């Protein structure tokens, strides 16, 4: 199972999201091919209702703790309640990589 699939599986099982996108953005960074080190997560779940941004992030860090101990270098989190997502409709684009030789 790829790291992307593992993240998707873990978040789906725990959060029952209405919408989930886990995007491997490693190819946009100065890392070896297949590194699976940079990810963007967009997750819409009723679990996030009433939680601060910090608490939402902490819940994801707890769920993905094992992955965060390894070679996962960057995890961009965009976490919304269904009502917030309905209003917002999209997550911000990832910034361009400023490190390495790219």
C-alpha positions in Angstrom: 0.0 0.0 0.0 1.4 3.4 -0.9 1.7 6.1 1.7 -1.1 8.1 -0.1 -3.4 5.0 0.2 -2.4 4.5 3.8 -3.3 8.1 4.7 -6.6 7.9 2.7 -7.5 4.6 4.5 -6.6 5.9 8.0 -8.6 9.2 7.5 -11.6 7.5 5.9 -11.8 4.9 8.7 -11.5 7.5 11.5 -13.3 10.6 10.1 -15.9 9.3 7.7 -15.3 12.3 5.5 -17.8 13.8 3.0 -14.9 14.7 0.8 -11.3 13.6 1.0 -8.4 14.3 -1.3 -4.9 13.1 -0.5 -2.4 14.4 -3.0 1.2 13.4 -3.3 3.1 16.6 -4.1 6.5 15.1 -3.7 7.2 15.5 -7.5 7.1 19.3 -7.0 10.1 19.2 -4.6 13.7 18.3 -4.7 13.4 14.7 -3.5 14.2 11.4 -5.1 11.6 10.0 -7.4 9.0 7.9 -5.5 9.9 9.6 -2.1 6.3 10.0 -1.0 7.5 12.8 1.3 5.2 15.8 0.7 1.4 15.5 0.8 -1.6 17.8 0.7 -4.8 16.7 2.5 -8.2 18.2 2.0 -10.8 16.7 4.3 -14.4 17.7 4.9 -15.9 16.0 7.9 -18.6 16.7 10.5 -16.0 15.7 13.1 -14.4 19.1 12.6 -17.5 21.0 13.6 -16.9 23.3 16.6 -13.1 22.5 16.6 -10.5 25.1 16.3 -7.9 24.9 13.5 -5.3 23.7 16.0 -7.6 20.9 17.4 -8.3 19.8 13.9 -4.6 19.6 13.0 -3.9 17.8 16.3 -6.5 15.2 15.5 -4.8 14.4 12.2 -1.4 14.3 13.8 -2.7 11.8 16.3 -4.2 9.6 13.5 -1.0 9.8 11.4 1.5 9.7 14.2 3.4 6.7 12.9 3.7 8.2 9.4 4.9 11.5 10.9 7.7 9.6 12.7 9.1 8.4 9.4 10.2 10.1 6.2 7.0 12.1 5.7 8.5 15.6 5.4 5.5 17.9 4.7 1.8 17.6 5.3 -0.4 20.5 4.2 -3.8 20.2 6.0 -7.0 21.8 4.8 -9.7 20.7 7.2 -13.3 21.8 7.0 -16.7 21.1 8.4 -19.4 20.4 5.8 -20.8 23.9 6.3 -17.4 25.6 5.9 -16.7 23.6 2.7 -20.1 24.6 1.3 -19.2 28.2 1.8 -15.6 27.9 0.7 -15.8 25.3 -2.0 -12.1 24.8 -2.5 -8.8 24.7 -0.7 -5.9 27.1 -1.5 -3.3 26.0 -4.0 0.0 24.8 -2.7 2.9 27.2 -2.9 5.9 26.5 -5.2 8.8 24.7 -3.7 11.6 27.1 -2.7 14.1 24.6 -1.5 16.7 22.5 -3.2 17.7 23.0 -6.8 14.2 23.5 -8.3 
